[in-house]
Amino acid sequence: MSTEQQSAVDPRQKLINRFEARYLPKGPLRDRWKAIRAKWYADAEHTGVTLEELKTLKADWAKARAKA
C-alpha cells in the first residue's frame, strides 16, 4: 500500500472494526454501540459518526471492563 492510500483510510474504521469483534454486555454501552452502528451503516459516507464519539465509547468500555 502506498503512503497516499494509507492516509486516505478513515480513522473511524479502526474503532468500528474493534467493536465489531467485541461483545458488549446489555446496558447503556451496548445501546450506544447499536446507535452508532445504525448511523454508520445508514449511508456510504458514515456522516453521523464522529471519531470522538467512538473514542468515548472505547474509553467507557475500558472503564467498565476494569470494574468487572
C-alpha positions in Angstrom: 0.0 0.0 0.0 1.4 3.4 -0.9 1.6 6.3 1.6 -1.2 8.1 -0.3 -3.6 5.2 0.1 -2.7 4.8 3.8 -3.5 8.4 4.6 -6.9 8.1 2.9 -8.1 5.5 5.3 -10.9 6.7 7.6 -9.5 6.7 11.2 -13.0 5.8 12.5 -12.9 2.5 10.6 -10.2 1.1 13.0 -12.5 1.7 16.0 -15.6 0.4 14.2 -13.7 -2.8 13.4 -12.6 -3.2 17.0 -16.1 -3.1 18.3 -17.5 -5.4 15.6 -15.4 -8.2 17.1 -16.2 -7.4 20.7 -19.1 -8.4 23.0 -20.7 -5.5 24.9 -22.9 -6.6 27.8 -26.5 -5.4 27.9 -26.9 -1.9 29.1 -26.0 1.6 28.1 -22.8 0.7 26.3 -24.5 -1.8 24.0 -27.3 0.7 23.4 -24.8 3.4 22.4 -22.9 0.9 20.2 -26.2 -0.1 18.4 -27.0 3.6 17.8 -23.5 4.2 16.4 -23.7 1.2 14.2 -27.1 2.3 12.9 -25.7 5.7 12.0 -22.5 4.1 10.5 -24.4 1.9 8.1 -27.1 4.5 7.3 -25.1 5.9 4.4 -21.9 5.3 2.5 -20.1 8.4 3.9 -20.9 7.5 7.6 -21.7 11.1 8.2 -23.4 10.7 11.6 -20.5 9.1 13.4 -17.6 11.1 14.9 -14.2 9.9 15.9 -14.7 11.5 19.4 -17.9 9.5 19.8 -16.1 6.3 19.1 -13.2 7.2 21.3 -15.5 8.0 24.2 -17.3 4.6 23.8 -14.0 2.8 23.8 -12.8 4.6 27.0 -16.1 3.9 28.7 -16.0 0.3 27.7 -12.4 0.0 29.1 -13.6 1.6 32.4 -16.5 -0.9 32.6 -14.1 -3.8 32.0 -11.7 -2.6 34.6 -14.5 -2.5 37.2 -15.6 -6.1 36.4 
